[in-house]
């Protein structure tokens, strides 16, 4: 489920896997394995992806169907602005 949600969100943003690598520091080959379900996300990777893709880690892990992220703490509020 995580991989499908990641792929959908990435495509909705118009990002390639290489762009995800540039924005998150997650190696493209590792990210590809996560999208295809061959590898699991770490907590740090999930946090980075949630910020870049504008969602919550709960959505990425399938704990909610609501894409909208929670309000960010001040430390992460302007990460992508």
C-alpha positions in Angstrom: 0.0 0.0 0.0 2.8 2.4 0.9 4.4 2.1 -2.6 1.1 2.7 -4.4 0.4 5.8 -2.4 4.0 7.1 -2.9 3.8 6.5 -6.7 0.4 8.3 -6.9 1.5 11.3 -4.8 4.8 11.6 -6.7 3.0 11.5 -10.1 0.4 14.0 -8.9 3.3 16.4 -8.0 4.9 15.8 -11.4 8.1 14.5 -9.8 10.4 11.8 -11.2 12.1 9.4 -8.9 15.3 11.4 -9.5 13.6 14.6 -8.4 12.5 12.7 -5.2 16.1 11.8 -4.6 17.2 15.4 -5.0 14.5 16.7 -2.6 14.8 14.0 0.1 18.3 12.5 -0.2 16.8 9.1 -0.6 18.8 7.2 -3.2 16.7 6.7 -6.4 17.3 2.9 -6.5 16.2 2.6 -2.9 13.1 4.8 -3.6 12.3 2.6 -6.6 12.3 -0.5 -4.4 10.1 1.3 -1.8 7.5 2.1 -4.6 7.6 -1.4 -5.9 7.2 -2.9 -2.4 10.6 -4.6 -2.3 11.8 -2.4 0.6 10.2 -0.7 3.6 10.5 2.9 4.5 12.4 4.0 7.5 10.9 6.6 9.8 13.3 9.2 8.6 12.5 8.5 5.0 8.8 8.6 5.7 9.2 12.0 7.4 11.1 13.4 4.5 8.7 12.1 1.9 5.7 13.3 3.8 7.1 16.8 3.8 8.1 16.8 0.1 4.8 15.2 -1.0 2.6 17.4 1.2 1.0 14.6 3.2 1.3 12.8 6.6 3.3 9.8 7.5 -0.1 8.3 8.6 -1.3 8.6 5.0 1.9 7.0 3.6 1.6 4.0 6.0 -2.1 3.6 5.2 -3.3 4.6 8.7 -5.7 7.2 7.2 -7.1 7.9 3.8 -6.9 11.7 4.3 -4.0 13.1 2.2 -3.9 16.5 3.9 -1.0 16.8 6.4 -1.3 17.7 10.0 -0.2 21.3 10.8 3.6 21.3 10.8 5.7 22.3 13.8 7.7 25.5 13.4 10.8 23.5 12.6 9.3 22.1 9.4 6.8 24.8 8.4 9.0 26.5 5.7 11.0 23.5 4.6 9.9 23.7 1.0 9.1 27.4 0.6 
